[in-house]
Structure formats: C-alpha cells, structure tokens
Amino acid sequence: MRYCEHCKSELKIKLAKRGKSAGKYFWGSTKYPECKFTEDTILYQVPHRDEFNFKKYSSMLIKCPDDIVSDADRHFSLEKTTNSYSNRIGYNMESLDFKMGFNDLDDFHFWIATQAKVINLEFIHYSDFELGSPYERAFNEFVEDINRNENKIISKIVSEQSEIINNSIRLWVDLEDERMKKRKEEKERSEINIKKEMIKQEENNNLRKINATINIFNAIRRKDIKAIIALRKAGADMTHKNENGLDCFEYAKAINDKRLLEALTCELKDEL
C-alpha cells in the first residue's frame, strides 16, 4: 500500500485520458480533487490492440483485483527503458516497483515471476515480446539479474507459489486456447476453401473436356487440323461416340482423310 505524502491517503494508479499525458499511468491520491498530488510512473498504455484484446489481461488481478495495468502495458513500458546498445533493461531497481505501478516490492517480484512462467509456456502476445526478440532476451537477463542480486527471489516465488502463479496466468492460458481455437477454425476454413477451389477447377476441367469432346467432331467435319490438335490437348474424349455411334477415329475414317487420322494420333506437328 502506498500513501500520499501530502494528505496521507492511499495512492492509486490512474490513467491520464486527456491532454499531453493521455495514455500515461500515474500515481494519484484517492482524495482527488481535494488533493491533486501525483507521482509519475514509466507506464504507458499499449497504443494498439489485436483481435483478442490482449490489453485487458493482467497477471496481478488475483492479488490486486483493482489493478488497471495490463501485462502488455507493463512490458511495453519496460521495453521502452531497454538500452538499444547493451540490450539491457536500464532502470534503477530501487524504485522500479514504484515506477511500474506496484503497491510494494513483493507485488513487483510476483509479477516478474508470473511473466517468467508466461515466457516458459511461450504465451507471448505482446508484439515486441516474441521468443528470440531483443526484448525477450533482455527480459530474461533482467530476471537473472534480480535472482543474482536478491538471493534467487524470482526462482523461489516460481517454486513456492506455483499454484497461485498458475491461477494468475489462467487468463493467458485461456487466451492461448482462444487463439488456438481461432487458428484451427481459420485452418479448417482455409482447407474447405482449397477443397472448394479444387472441386471448382475439376468441374471447369471436366467442362472443358466435355466441350472439347463435342467440338472435336465439328473440327473433323471441317477438316480443321489445328483445331483437332488443340481440342485433343484440351482433353477431348477420343472414345466418345457421336449420335451415329462413331468415335473420333471412326468418324475420321468415314470422311476418308489421312491427315485427320494423323492429327488424331498426334503424328502431325503442333504448328500444322
């Protein structure tokens, strides 16, 4: 619990919605507007959202039901402090719990532990927090630094409070299930569309073959050698019989033109 140094009332994290500071979180007195005391944080609201609205997910809700800062907001803000040269999160650890909107150091450590678990489970949904990304590596090093400097506190929390951590990241698990369900549905829709397209192409091919079969008799009658060759390539059924019961070869023989039979048996070159 944090208290205002002026009115001694409780401080709460608030979000600026207007003016130059819009989208920035700050500490404000619960006695506002009587007390207008504020303290800055490093927290910003993620300026975008995906179709799953990941901004609303906070691993702190199980311990702090009134926490308004999402995991994505905290990662977004922490990533902004990462030194681009050393690729390390660069902020004074002594005040980082306050600057990240936590009521105390225990809450800060607990959140870090939940996110270490989230990374291990590969539930990565903040756009710059993908596996193998510079920030993901920086965050892992950040966890190691805290463990090294504070007697493996994060590892202890992960081990000793595994049940509450698992419950606290349940929203992430549910989100992952939702995302996987959506991906499965999209894959199934894609497969259905592919099958429909294949059926459509097959129907079109069959239609072309049918038309070629019908037209090849006309081409034979006209003694159109080029058309005969083209229609054969288009898949004309050479065994199909016309209304007189004759197939293509029999019909060509009846016309008594050797070149027609040569065209039907591919003995003429395509350019003819």
C-alpha positions as CSV (number, residue, x, y, z in Angstrom):
1,M,0.0,0.0,0.0
2,R,1.3,3.4,-0.9
3,Y,0.3,6.7,0.7
4,C,0.2,10.3,-0.4
5,E,3.0,12.3,1.3
6,H,0.7,15.4,1.5
7,C,-2.8,14.1,2.5
8,K,-1.7,10.7,3.8
9,S,-4.5,9.0,1.9
10,E,-4.0,5.9,-0.2
11,L,-2.3,6.3,-3.6
12,K,-3.8,4.6,-6.6
13,I,-2.6,4.0,-10.2
14,K,-4.7,6.1,-12.6
15,L,-4.6,6.6,-16.4
16,A,-4.5,10.0,-18.0
17,K,-7.2,10.2,-20.6
18,R,-6.7,13.8,-21.9
19,G,-4.0,16.3,-22.6
20,K,-0.3,15.8,-23.2
21,S,-0.1,12.9,-20.8
22,A,-3.0,10.9,-22.3
23,G,-2.3,7.2,-22.3
24,K,0.2,7.5,-19.4
25,Y,-0.3,5.9,-16.0
26,F,0.4,7.9,-12.8
27,W,0.0,7.6,-9.0
28,G,-2.8,9.8,-7.7
29,S,-4.4,10.5,-4.4
30,T,-7.7,8.8,-3.6
31,K,-8.8,12.2,-2.1
32,Y,-8.7,13.8,-5.5
33,P,-9.9,16.5,-6.3
34,E,-9.2,17.8,-2.7
35,C,-5.6,16.5,-3.1
36,K,-4.0,16.9,-6.5
37,F,-0.8,15.2,-5.6
38,T,0.6,12.9,-8.4
39,E,3.7,10.8,-9.0
40,D,5.0,9.7,-12.4
41,T,5.5,6.1,-13.5
42,I,7.2,4.7,-16.5
43,L,3.9,3.1,-17.6
44,Y,2.2,3.8,-20.9
45,Q,-0.9,2.1,-22.3
46,V,-0.2,-0.1,-25.3
47,P,-1.1,2.1,-28.3
48,H,-2.7,-0.7,-30.3
49,R,-4.6,-3.9,-29.7
50,D,-5.2,-7.2,-31.6
51,E,-8.4,-9.0,-32.2
52,F,-8.1,-10.8,-28.8
53,N,-7.9,-7.5,-26.9
54,F,-4.8,-8.7,-25.0
55,K,-4.5,-5.3,-23.3
56,K,-7.1,-6.4,-20.7
57,Y,-5.0,-9.3,-19.4
58,S,-3.2,-8.7,-16.1
59,S,-1.4,-11.4,-14.1
60,M,-1.8,-9.2,-11.0
61,L,-5.6,-9.4,-10.8
62,I,-5.6,-12.4,-8.5
63,K,-3.6,-10.5,-5.9
64,C,-4.7,-7.0,-6.8
65,P,-8.3,-7.1,-8.2
66,D,-8.3,-3.3,-8.8
67,D,-5.1,-3.3,-10.9
68,I,-5.8,-1.5,-14.1
69,V,-2.4,-2.0,-15.8
70,S,-2.3,-5.0,-18.2
71,D,0.8,-7.2,-18.6
72,A,1.1,-5.8,-22.2
73,D,1.2,-2.3,-20.8
74,R,4.0,-3.2,-18.4
75,H,6.0,-5.0,-21.0
76,F,5.5,-2.1,-23.5
77,S,6.7,0.4,-20.9
78,L,9.6,-1.8,-19.6
79,E,10.7,-2.4,-23.2
80,K,11.0,1.4,-23.7
81,T,13.7,1.5,-21.0
82,T,15.8,-1.1,-22.8
83,N,19.2,0.2,-23.8
84,S,19.5,-0.3,-27.6
85,Y,23.3,-0.6,-27.3
86,S,23.6,-3.1,-24.4
87,N,20.1,-4.6,-24.9
88,R,19.6,-4.5,-21.2
89,I,16.6,-3.0,-19.3
90,G,18.0,0.1,-17.9
91,Y,16.3,1.4,-14.8
92,N,17.1,2.0,-11.2
93,M,16.0,-1.2,-9.4
94,E,15.5,0.6,-6.1
95,S,12.4,2.4,-7.4
96,L,11.3,0.2,-10.3
97,D,8.5,-1.4,-8.3
98,F,7.0,2.1,-7.7
99,K,7.6,3.2,-11.2
100,M,5.8,0.2,-12.6
101,G,2.7,0.8,-10.5
102,F,3.1,-1.9,-7.9
103,N,2.0,-1.4,-4.3
104,D,5.2,-2.9,-2.9
105,L,8.3,-4.9,-3.8
106,D,6.6,-8.2,-3.2
107,D,4.0,-7.5,-5.8
108,F,6.7,-6.4,-8.3
109,H,8.6,-9.7,-7.7
110,F,5.4,-11.7,-8.0
111,W,4.6,-10.1,-11.4
112,I,8.2,-10.8,-12.6
113,A,7.7,-14.4,-11.6
114,T,4.4,-14.8,-13.4
115,Q,6.0,-13.4,-16.6
116,A,8.9,-15.7,-16.3
117,K,6.4,-18.5,-16.3
118,V,4.5,-17.0,-19.2
119,I,7.7,-16.9,-21.2
120,N,8.5,-20.6,-20.4
121,L,5.0,-21.5,-21.5
122,E,5.5,-19.5,-24.7
123,F,2.3,-17.4,-24.2
124,I,3.9,-14.4,-25.9
125,H,1.3,-12.0,-27.1
126,Y,2.9,-8.6,-26.7
127,S,4.1,-7.7,-30.2
128,D,7.7,-6.9,-29.2
129,F,7.9,-9.8,-26.7
130,E,8.3,-12.7,-29.1
131,L,10.6,-15.6,-28.5
132,G,14.1,-14.7,-29.6
133,S,13.3,-11.0,-29.9
134,P,15.8,-8.5,-28.3
135,Y,13.3,-7.6,-25.6
136,E,12.6,-11.2,-24.7
137,R,16.3,-11.8,-24.2
138,A,16.6,-8.5,-22.3
139,F,13.8,-9.6,-20.0
140,N,15.3,-13.0,-19.3
141,E,18.6,-11.2,-18.4
142,F,16.6,-8.9,-16.2
143,V,15.1,-11.8,-14.3
144,E,18.6,-13.3,-13.9
145,D,19.9,-10.0,-12.6
146,I,17.1,-9.9,-10.0
147,N,17.8,-13.5,-9.0
148,R,21.5,-12.9,-8.7
149,N,21.2,-9.7,-6.7
150,E,18.3,-10.7,-4.5
151,N,19.1,-14.3,-3.4
152,K,17.2,-16.0,-6.3
153,I,13.9,-14.4,-5.2
154,I,12.1,-14.9,-8.5
155,S,13.1,-18.6,-8.7
156,K,11.8,-19.1,-5.1
157,I,8.5,-17.4,-5.9
158,V,8.0,-19.6,-9.0
159,S,8.8,-22.7,-6.9
160,E,6.9,-21.8,-3.7
161,Q,3.9,-20.1,-5.2
162,S,3.4,-22.2,-8.3
163,E,-0.3,-22.7,-7.7
164,I,-1.2,-19.1,-7.3
165,I,1.0,-18.2,-10.3
166,N,-0.7,-20.8,-12.4
167,N,-4.1,-19.3,-11.4
168,S,-2.9,-15.8,-12.0
169,I,-1.8,-16.6,-15.6
170,R,-5.0,-18.6,-16.2
171,L,-6.2,-15.7,-18.4
172,W,-3.1,-16.2,-20.6
173,V,-3.9,-19.9,-20.8
174,D,-7.5,-19.2,-21.7
175,L,-6.3,-16.6,-24.3
176,E,-3.9,-19.1,-25.8
177,D,-6.8,-21.6,-26.0
178,E,-8.9,-19.0,-27.7
179,R,-6.2,-18.1,-30.2
180,M,-5.5,-21.8,-31.0
181,K,-9.2,-22.4,-31.5
182,K,-9.4,-19.4,-33.9
183,R,-6.3,-20.6,-35.7
184,K,-7.8,-24.1,-36.0
185,E,-11.1,-22.7,-37.3
186,E,-9.1,-20.5,-39.8
187,K,-7.1,-23.5,-40.9
188,E,-10.3,-25.6,-41.4
189,R,-11.9,-22.7,-43.3
190,S,-8.8,-22.5,-45.5
191,E,-8.8,-26.2,-46.2
192,I,-12.5,-26.1,-47.0
193,N,-11.9,-23.2,-49.4
194,I,-9.0,-25.0,-51.0
195,K,-11.2,-28.1,-51.5
196,K,-13.9,-26.0,-53.0
197,E,-11.5,-24.4,-55.3
198,M,-10.1,-27.8,-56.3
199,I,-13.6,-29.1,-57.0
200,K,-14.4,-26.0,-59.0
201,Q,-11.2,-26.4,-61.0
202,E,-12.0,-30.1,-61.6
203,E,-15.5,-29.1,-62.7
204,N,-14.1,-26.5,-65.0
205,N,-11.6,-29.0,-66.4
206,N,-14.4,-31.5,-66.9
207,L,-16.5,-28.9,-68.6
208,R,-13.6,-28.0,-70.9
209,K,-13.1,-31.7,-71.7
210,I,-16.8,-32.1,-72.5
211,N,-16.8,-29.0,-74.8
212,A,-13.6,-30.3,-76.4
213,T,-15.2,-33.7,-77.0
214,I,-18.2,-32.1,-78.6
215,N,-16.2,-29.7,-80.7
216,I,-13.7,-32.2,-82.0
217,F,-16.3,-33.8,-84.1
218,N,-17.1,-30.5,-85.7
219,A,-13.4,-29.9,-86.3
220,I,-13.1,-33.3,-88.0
221,R,-16.1,-32.4,-90.2
222,R,-14.5,-29.1,-91.1
223,K,-11.1,-30.8,-91.6
224,D,-9.6,-28.2,-89.2
225,I,-6.3,-29.8,-88.3
226,K,-5.2,-27.1,-85.9
227,A,-8.5,-27.2,-84.0
228,I,-8.3,-31.0,-83.8
229,I,-4.8,-30.9,-82.2
230,A,-5.9,-28.1,-79.8
231,L,-9.0,-29.9,-78.8
232,R,-7.0,-33.1,-78.1
233,K,-4.7,-31.1,-75.9
234,A,-7.8,-29.7,-74.1
235,G,-8.7,-33.2,-73.1
236,A,-11.3,-34.3,-75.7
237,D,-12.5,-37.8,-75.0
238,M,-11.4,-39.8,-78.1
239,T,-13.5,-42.8,-77.2
240,H,-16.8,-40.8,-77.0
241,K,-19.3,-41.8,-79.7
242,N,-21.4,-39.3,-81.5
243,E,-25.2,-39.6,-82.3
244,N,-24.3,-42.0,-85.1
245,G,-22.3,-44.3,-82.8
246,L,-18.9,-43.4,-84.2
247,D,-15.9,-42.3,-82.1
248,C,-13.4,-39.7,-83.5
249,F,-11.3,-42.2,-85.3
250,E,-14.2,-44.0,-86.9
251,Y,-15.7,-40.6,-87.9
252,A,-12.4,-39.5,-89.5
253,K,-12.1,-42.8,-91.4
254,A,-15.6,-42.3,-92.7
255,I,-14.5,-38.9,-94.1
256,N,-11.5,-40.7,-95.7
257,D,-8.9,-38.1,-95.0
258,K,-5.5,-39.4,-93.9
259,R,-4.4,-36.1,-92.3
260,L,-7.4,-36.2,-90.0
261,L,-6.3,-39.6,-88.6
262,E,-2.7,-38.3,-88.3
263,A,-4.0,-35.3,-86.3
264,L,-6.0,-37.6,-84.0
265,T,-2.9,-39.8,-83.4
266,C,-0.5,-36.8,-82.9
267,E,1.5,-37.6,-85.9
268,L,1.2,-34.1,-87.1
269,K,3.4,-31.3,-85.6
270,D,1.7,-28.7,-83.5
271,E,2.5,-26.0,-85.9
272,L,0.5,-27.5,-88.7
